[in-house]
Structures are given as structure tokens and as C-alpha cells.
């Protein structure tokens, strides 16, 4: 009989993990690993595994500071994206990768075209578009990227314009 199917949810494990229960912490980290890995792959390309490891370590180290259990997944997302961006910067990844998973595609080729257009954008433009696609606010993006909010706003504006120009060359 598998014990995995009987594990409590991450939110049920959270208080025990925060209190220092190592087994609860291990189960919690195991439960969030697919989510963390998916986020990291969206921000980095070749360094997704490294970014995932760094993000899980940051979650482990910072979990006791989380005050509001209902904010757990948003906090994990913020920590993960920050660590993925740091990993990409450390690796000098000029090709920081964006994989937008919209869930439902009208045309499967659209995902290929979107990736192609994103690959042609600058790293800074890909980063802000990726972070926005993951639902981060301009303030959260500024914190993750260590930039002023005004810089994030202008990059986002330019990134959207460049994306539209590349996506619809006749509209430029």
C-alpha cells in the first residue's frame, strides 16, 4: 500500500513543518516540487533543475517566517521566481527561457510561434513577460528583479510592444 496517496495536503503539513517537524517538511517540499519545477523551467532553460533546487532550499530556510498560511502558494511562487531569476543571472543565461502554459490552445502551433517570438526578445523583456504571465504584479516583479517599479513598468510596456511587433509584423 502506497503512503503517498495518504499524505496530508501541503497546507495541512505547513504548521508541523514550521514547528520543525522534519518529516512534515520533507513531505511538504515533495508535494510542492512539481509546482516549483514548472515555475523554474518557465524562467530558465538549461538551469531549471538548479533553480528548482535553489528555490526549494530557500523555501526550506524561509518557511518559518511565513505568517499567513493562506498566502503559502503565493509566497512559494515569489520565492521560486526570485531564485530562478538569480540562478539565470548567475549562469549568465542570456537566453532566459519563457514557456507560457495557457492550458488551452486554440491552435497548437500558437505555442511554437509564441516561443519563437519570445526567443527573439531581449532577456529583460522575456523576464517581465514571463513574470506577468505567472501573475506577478509590477511591485512583485520589481522586488524579484531588484529594480524600481518604474523600470519594470517601462520594460513591460516596451516588451509588450516588441512582442506585438514581432507577432504581427504588418501591425508595426
N, C-alpha and C positions, 0 to 999 in steps of 0.2 A: 504494500500500500504506500502510495506517494505522500510525503508530508507537505510537498509544495502546494497541493490543492487545498490544504487546510491552514495555510498561513494567514494570519490576520492582514488586513489592508495596511498600506503604509501609514495612513492617518491613525490607525489603531496602535501601530507599533511606535509611533512618534514619542509619546510620553515616556515609555520604557527606554527607548534609545537615548532620549535626552537625559534620563536619570542615570545613564551609564551602563545599561544592560547591553553587553556586547553581542549577545545572540540576537536581540531585537534590532540592534544597529546593523548587523550583518544581513538580516532578513530585509530590513528597510532599504539598504543600499542595493541588494539584489533586485528588489522589486522596482526600484526607480532606474536601474541601469539601462533598460531599453529606451526609456524616455530621454535620458541624458545622452546616450549614444546617438540617437536620432538628431537631437539638437546640435551636438558637436559635429556630426557629418555635414550638417547644413551650413555651418560656419567655416569649417576647414575641409580640406580634401584628403590629402595624404596623411594628415596628422590627427584624424578623427579618434583613433584609439588612444593616443597620448592625451588629447584634450579630454576624452571621457575619463581617463584615469585621474587627471588633474582635477576635474570637476567633482568626481566622487570623493576625492581626498579633501577638497575644500568643503563639501557638504558635511563630511565626517567631522572635520575640525570646527566648523561653524554651527553645527546643529543646535548646540546648547544655547546659542544666542537668539535663536528663533523664539519670539514671544507669542506669536499668534498662530496656533496650529492650522487654522483655516487658510492661512497665507502660504502654507508649505509648498505647494506646487509652483506658485509664482516666485517664491524665494529660490527654489531649486532651479527654475528657469533662469532667473537673474544670475545666480552663481555660475551656472553652466555656461551661459553665453559669455560671461566675463572671462571665464577660464579658457574657453575655446578661442576667443579673440587674443588673449595673452599667448596661448600656445601657437597660434598662427603667426603672431608678431615675432615670437622667439625663433621660430623656424624660418623667418624671413619669407613667409609664404606670400609671394606677390599674386598668387593665383587663388587666394582665399575663395572657397567654393560656396556656391549657393545652390541648394536643391529645394525648391519650393514645392511642398507637397500639399496641393489644394484638396486632395481627397477625391474629387470628382472632376474628371476632364471631359470636356465636350469632344475634343479631338485629341487622341493620344499623342499626336505629333506636336501638339502645343507645348508639352513639357520639354521636348527636344529643342524646339525653337526658343523657348524661354531660357533654357540653359545656354544655348548658343549666344543669345543676346547678352545675358549676364556675363558670360566669359569675356565678352568684348569690352565690358565696362571696367573702370579703374577699381582697384581693391577697395578704396574708401567708399565708392558708390555701391559696390556689391555688398559691403558690410552693412550700410544703413538700410538698404532694401531688404536684406535678409533679416535684420533685427526687427524691422517694421512688419515683415511677413510673419514673424513669430509673435507679434502682438505687443512689442515693447513701445512704450510712449517715448516721446522725444527726450524727456528728462531721464528715463531709464537708459536710453541709448547713450546719452551724454555721459552718464555715470560709467557704463560698461566700456565705452571707448575713451574715457578720460579726456573729454572735450567739452567746451562750453556748449550750452543748449543752442545758442545762436548758430554756431558752426554746424551742429547736427541738422538744424532746420535748413540751412542753406545747402548742405550736402544732399539732404533728402530731396529738396526741390530740384537741384541740378541732376541728381541721379534719376529721378522720375522723368525729367525732360530728356535726358540722354537715352533712357530706356525706350521711351516713346519714339524718339528719332530713329533708333536702331530697329525697333519692332515694325514701325510703319514708315519706311524711308520716304515715301511720297508725301507724308504729312509734315515733313520737316521744313 
